[in-house]
Amino acid sequence: MADPGFRLPVHYIRHVAQQLGQMGVDVKGWLMRSELSERRLNEPSFAIGFPVFRQLVLDALALSHEPALGLLVGERLGVNSHGIVGYAALSSVTLRQALEVLERYAPLRSSLFAVSHSLHHAEVRLHLIEAQPLGDIERPLLEAVMLSIKNIVDSMSMGSCPVSSVAFPFQAPGYARLARDLFRCDVRYGQSWAGAIVPNETLDVPLKMADPEAFREAALICQRELEKLEANESMAARVRRLLLETQSGFPSLQVTARLFHMTPRTLHRRLLEEETSFHEILEDVRHTLAVEHLKSGRFGIEEIAYKLGYSDLANFRRAFKRWESVPPSAYRASQDPKSE
């Protein structure tokens, strides 16, 4: 049942259980659907794979009859819910330092998302990137994690670095007004990315909760834990995670090797020892992302081909037909319920 490539601290699942219990849902029955129990949730070594986690989320939505469940769980996730990473962010001297903490150490909290930030004119965008395709649980997970990050920024800045808006890649749900009430800022739907926006001038404003000494200690612990995590992770998993976090403009073998501080020959040898290759991993990532992009309907086929590094649309079509036995246009049509 456990999956070494999937990481999610059990207390996040406990938060879901607590929210369901508060809503009158039979938590025991919810867990039993996945052959789990409340006793197991309290075991320190508790671990599950992504398929079981996905089913827990889908069952929680079905049993609660609450489409906004992701937001309600996200509202519960304050800074203290994120362990030493949350503590390091809370102790940061500036928002820039806090964003660097979230970007570097997000893998310690979960393998579901990667975090990055970029500058766009007068604003800073904090990107929330799916480190693995989430499919039918994308919306509640993005809502929960994004609201939790918003709560972290609010807590550490005490209003000095306000989030001006958040962005989601899906269309506005029926509970959009509730989302705006919980985020307490503009919520933009139907965007090409997921994340939050803060004004550029707030990046280096000293934070009221800053504690430089506490930050240094927390950051040191985070770095040690990250090194342990990377030491226990296969080379193939690390390459795949890097490519999934990139999602477009994939680095070459040479660039990837440099990012891991090794030569291309060493990276190639390490992957061969794990019975794979850089090309095989890249093809698998392209396949995975192509399927998810086609299902989402957010991009045209030519745009998907470009995002996945195909300069020739015909090459993308041939590759997709090799993966799924049908052209991308036929696959997209098969995913549209209106076409049935």
N, C-alpha and C positions, 0 to 999 in steps of 0.2 A: 504493500500500500504506500509506503514511503518512497519518495523520489529524490535522490541526492541532488538533482538539478533544480528542484523547486524548494524555495525557502519562504516560510511565513511563520513568524512567532505565534504560538498557540494562543496568546492572550488576545490577538486580533479576532480569532474565532470566538473567544469567550465574550468579547464585546458584542458580536452578532447575537450570541445566545442570550446575553443579558437584555439586548434590545427586543428580541423576540419574546422573552419572558415578560417584559414590561407591557408588551402589546397583547398579552393573553394567549400567545401561541404555545402549544405543547412542545417545549424544548426537547424533552426526552424522545418524543415521536419524531421530531425533526432530525435528531442525531441518528436514531435507529434506521431511518431510511438509507443512511450511508454506513450502516453497521458500526456505529460509534456509540459512545455513552458519555454522560457527564463526568463519570469517574476518569475516563481516558483523557478528557480535556484538562484534567488536573495533574496528569503525569508529566514530569519534566522532560521526558524523552519523546513526547507525543510528536509525531510527524506524519504528514499525508502527502500524496501526490496531487498534481494539478487536477486530474479528472475528478477526484473525490472533492476537492475544494470547489470546483465548478458546480458539482451537483449540490453541495451544501448551499451555495449561493442561490441556485435556481429553486431549490426546495424552500429556502427562506422567503423568497419573493412570492412563491405560490401559496404557502401556508399563511403568510401575513396579509396577503391581498393588499400589499402596500408597495406600489411602484417606486415610491421615493425612499425605499428602505436604505439605499446607499447613502443618501444624504443624512438620514437619521443616525446611522452608524457613524458616519464621518463627524457629526456634531459631538459625539462622545469621545472622539480621539483627540485629546489635548496633547500638549508637549510631553507630559509624563508617560504617554502611551508609547513613546518611541525610544525608550531606553537611553543609552549613552549618546546616541545620535541626536535625539531631541534635546538632551542636556547641553551638548556642545553647541547646538544652534542657539539655544536660549542664552548661553553665556557669551556669544559672539560679540565682538566690539562694534562691528558694522553689519549692515545687511549684506554687503558684498562678501564678507567673511562667512556669514551664515549660509548664503547661497552656495558657496564653495564647499561647505560642510555637507549640505544636502546632496550636492552633485557627486562628491567623491565617495561618501559613505552610505548612500541610499541602498547599495547591495547588501549591507549588513542587516537591513530591516526586511527586505523582501526581494525576490527574484522577479517580481511582476513588473516593476517599473524602473526606469532609469530617469535621472533628473539632469537637466542641463539649463544654462541660461545664455541669452544672447542680447546684444544691444540693437535696438531699432529706433534710430533718431532720438527722440526724447524719452523713450521708455525702455524698460528692461523686461524681457520676456522670460519667465521661468517655464521651461517646457517639461511636460510629463510624458515620457515616451514608453510605450509598451515594450518591455524587454522580451515578451513572448506574446503571440497573438491571443487576445482574450475572447474573441468571438461574441457569443451571446451574453456574456457577463461584463462586457466592456463598460457599458453605461453605469451600472451601480458601483463598480470599482473605481472608475474615474471620478465619480461624484464623491465617494467616500474619501479617497486619497486627496483630491483637490481641496475639499472642505477642511480636512485635517491640516494640510499645508497652510491654508489661509489662517487657520487658528494659531499655528505656530508663529507666523509672521506677525499677527496681531499681538500675541503674548510677548514676544521678545522686543517689539518696537513700542508697545503701549501707545499706538496711534501715530508715532512719528514717521513710520514708513507704510502708509496705507496702500492696500491693494486696490487699484482703480477698477480692475475688471478681471473676470476669469473667462476662459474660452473652452468650449467643448466641440468636438467634431461631429456630434449627432444633432438631429433636429430638436427643437424645443418640445419638451414633454408637457403633458397636461398639468403638471405641478410646477411649471416654470416660476409662478409667483412665489411658491414656497421656497424654491431654490434662491431666489433673489432676497427673500427675507432672511434666510440662513447665512448666505454669503455677505449680506449687507454691502453689496456693491453691484455694479453692472455685470450681468451674466450674458455672454454672447454665445449663441448656438449656431450650428452649421458652419463652424470654422474648419480650417484645414489643419488645425493643431489643437492640442489640449494643454492648458496651463494658466498662468496668471500674469498680470501686467502690473508693474509698479513704476512710478516716475523715476527717471534716470538720476535726478538730483538727490534722491534719497539713499543711493547706494552707499555713500560714505559718511552719512550722518551718524554720529555716535549714538548707540542704543542705550536706553535707560536701564536695561537689565544686564548690561555688559559686566563681565567678571573675567578679566584677562587671565588670572591664575587658574580659575576653574576651567576656562576654555582650553588652556594648554594641557591640563591634565586629561580632560575629556577627549581632546583631539588625539593625544598620545594613545589612549586606550582604543579609540576608534581605529587608528592606524595599525596597531598590533592585531586587532581582530580581523581587519581587512587582509592583512598578510597571512593570517591563519586560514582564512576563507580561500584565498587564491592558491595557497599551497595545497589545499585539499581538493581543488577543482581541476578537472581534466583540462588539458590544453584545448581540446576540441570544444568543450563547453565555453571556455574563455573566448575563443575566436568567434563562436556563434553568438555569444552575448554582445561582443563588440560590434558585429555586423548588424544584429537586430537593433542595437541602440543607434547605429548610424542610419539605417533604413533607406538611405539613398546616397549616391556618390560613394559607393563602397570602396574602402582602401584596398590597394593591391596587396599581394603577398609580401612584397618588399616593405611597404609602409606598415602593414600589420606587424611584421616581424620587428620593425623598429619601435613600434608602440609597446611591444613586450620586451624590449631591450635584448633582442637576440638577432642573429643573422637569419636571412631567409632559408639557408640550408638547415640550420638548427630547427627552425619552426617546422619545415617540411619533414625533417626526420622525426620530430616529436609527434606530429600528426600521423605519420606512417606507423609509428609504434602503437597508436591507438586505432589503427586500421581505418584511417580516413585520410582525407587530403583537403587542402584549402579550397580547391575547386569544388569538391563534393559538398563541403559546408556552405560555400557561397551559393551553389545551386539549390540546396535545401532551404536556405534563408530566402532566396528569390521566390521559390515555389510557395513557401509559407506566406510571405507578404503579398504575393500576387493574388492568392486565394482570398486573403482577408480584404484587400483593396477592392476586389471585384464584388465581394459580398456586401461591403459597406455602401457601394454606389457613390462614393464621394469623388472619385476621379474617373476621367475617361480612360479608355484602353490605351490610347497613345501616351497619355500622361503617366499611366502606370508603367508602361514600358520604359519611358524616360527615367522615372524615379528609380527603377530597378537596374539602370545602367545599360539598357539596350538602345544603341543608336539607330538600329534598324527595326521598325515595327514588325516586319516579317520574321525576324529572328525571335522576337518575343512570342509571336503567335506559334511558331514551330516548337519553341521550348515548352510553352504551356500545353500544347496538344500532346507533347511527349509525357508531361506530368499527369494530366487529367484525362487524356484520350479525347478531348473535345477542344475546339477553339475557345479563346477567352470570351468572345461574344455569346457563344452558346452556353457557356458556364454561367455567365451573368444572367442570362435569360432564365436559366433553370433555377436560379436563386430568388427570382422575383415572383411572389405569390400572385401578382396580377396577371402573370403570363399563363397561369394554369387554367 
